[in-house]
Amino acid sequence: MMRNWSLRGIGKNAVHWVGGLGPGLITGAADDDPSGISTYSIAGASAGYSMLWVALITTPMMAVLNGVCARVGMVTGRGLMRALARSMPFPLALALAATIAVANTFNLGADLAGMGAAATLVVPLPQWAWVVIFTAVILAVAVYFSYRTFARIVKWLCIALFAYVVTAFVVHPPWLVVLANTLIPRVSWNAAWLTTLMGVLGTTITPYLFFWQGSMEAEEQGDRMGLRRSRQTGAKETDVRAAHSDVNTGAIYSNVIMFFIIVTSAASLGAHGITHIGTAADAARALRPLAGNLASVLFTLGIVGTGLLAVPVLAGSSAYMIAELYGLPEGLHEKPYRARAFYGIITFGMIAGMVMALLRIDPIRALFWSAVLNGVAVVPLLYAIIRLARDPKLLGRWTASWIAMGWMWVAFALMCAAAIAMVVSWF
């Protein structure tokens, strides 16, 4: 009897845990966007296993940072930018928002270009046609339908990314070398390696996800309380714990996928002399040991699936930032006629990204450099989040622990050092 009771208890807890996964899991999945997949592939092909240690330390960094942003949204009932605007002079907050919005738009355009390039591998329409199709679909979903419902559907396409996990075992990499590079940080002091490191860090600890996490948690908290966000105060301990479980799951998922993309690309591309990835077809070759001629299909499913998740997040995070900064009606739960500026910013960002994607840019290089740009842009944001994390007036009893603060300072120091080392190496 006791055993059956225990099994039932475990089953109920598992169901409760799975049911609690929401914005944090979506954030983690969106982190492995087309920019991430391309950057990790380039890292594995060009630098071998030497960057695997990054996945080990970015997992807690990502979990802690997204956790703080989730707490801000849950406790205040507002997004991250509203809290930042109250903690710094308005011109400084505006400059920070503008920097992130530019990085978001560049990332969005690169993602659309990458999705278009990947889709042509399976259905040979012109890349520009795919870019227009994806833009139209995503805009329609964001403005007229429910992104939450859409995300619950398209997130299953991201299962295709587990092909990298399976392929890693098919190609038989030198696991002792993999383990050594995971546990022992290794740095190469040359421009190409340091720039790639900045890209890997920038596409993992990426700014737009912090704003998205805070705003989504605020909306979820409002739904849980059955109140309008303008009347919302506080957060229950059970809700905060559930949010952290959600965020931790997303961070682990994101970095496990990153780890195996690097391993697979190093073993199936870099180890065979293919150190330059210039096209989507080149990146897809990493999956050939598992899928053969179907490698392009798996690669396309992963790129398009994560892109459909991430592009609305990119456009939405910019809209949340600007709307929160100026106190405008905002939220994907709002009708377009009640939040015209919010949806107008999403539409403008999508169209600007589409135009960029149609300018015959190299999609793989654009994806890579958008990751590098995110890595540089996130540095001042990290410092601002660290300041918020220990503010008792803002978070009350939900201020960050000293362990969490330690990880955030490590993230800030690492991103600063990587950015400085990269720029110095160029000259």
Secondary structure, DSSP 8 states (H G I E B T S, - for coil): -HHHHHHHHHHHHHHHHHHH--HHHHHHHHHT-HHHHHHHHHHHHHHTTTTHHHHHHHHHHHHHHHHHHHHHHHHHSS-HHHHHHHHS-HHHHHHHHHHHHHHHHHHHHHHHHHHHHHHTTTS---HHHHHHHHHHHHHHHHHHS-HHHHHHHHGGGGGGGHHHHHHHHHS---HHHHHHHHHS-----SHHHHHHHHHHHHHHS-HHHHHHHHHHHHHHHHHHHTS-GGG-----HHHHHHHHHHHHHHHHHHHHHHHHHHHHHHHHTGGGT-----SHHHHHGGGHHHHGGGHHHHHHHHHHHHHHHHHHHHHHHHHHHHHHHHT----TTS-TTT-HHHHHHHHHHHHHHHHHHTS---HHHHHHHHHHHHHHHHHHHHHHHHHHHT-HHHHGGG---HHHHHHHHHHHHHHHHHHHHHHHHH-
